[in-house]
Amino acid sequence: MELSFGLILNIIIAIYLFVDAKKRDRSPILWGILGLLFGLLPLGIYLIITGRKLWGWILVIISILYFIFAVIAGIFGILFSLFQGQ
């Protein structure tokens, strides 16, 4: 369920970036691919570049915090699995 939600969200972000970048002459294929692969981070960067700085920075900060949380959760998961066997 979560994987499909993330995929759908990335597709929506990619479509938005493609359409908006096309309107602003900003390499729509590149932004569409970045949006599909990385989701919110390129959307935030794109918003900053196009002058919508507040929402752009909010999305960039959320993306970075999510990444940090995922790394920490992964480390704890590995440590938990290592010490659970003892």
Secondary structure in CASP SS format (residue, H / E / C, confidence):
PFRMAT SS
TARGET T0000
AUTHOR 0000-0000-0000
METHOD secondary structure of the structure
MODEL  1
M C 1.00
E H 1.00
L H 1.00
S H 1.00
F H 1.00
G H 1.00
L H 1.00
I H 1.00
L H 1.00
N H 1.00
I H 1.00
I H 1.00
I H 1.00
A H 1.00
I H 1.00
Y H 1.00
L H 1.00
F H 1.00
V H 1.00
D H 1.00
A H 1.00
K H 1.00
K H 1.00
R C 1.00
D C 1.00
R C 1.00
S C 1.00
P H 1.00
I H 1.00
L H 1.00
W H 1.00
G H 1.00
I H 1.00
L H 1.00
G H 1.00
L H 1.00
L H 1.00
F H 1.00
G C 1.00
L H 1.00
L H 1.00
P H 1.00
L H 1.00
G H 1.00
I H 1.00
Y H 1.00
L H 1.00
I H 1.00
I H 1.00
T C 1.00
G C 1.00
R C 1.00
K H 1.00
L H 1.00
W H 1.00
G H 1.00
W H 1.00
I H 1.00
L H 1.00
V H 1.00
I H 1.00
I H 1.00
S H 1.00
I H 1.00
L H 1.00
Y H 1.00
F H 1.00
I H 1.00
F H 1.00
A H 1.00
V H 1.00
I H 1.00
A H 1.00
G H 1.00
I H 1.00
F H 1.00
G H 1.00
I H 1.00
L H 1.00
F H 1.00
S H 1.00
L H 1.00
F H 1.00
Q H 1.00
G C 1.00
Q C 1.00
END
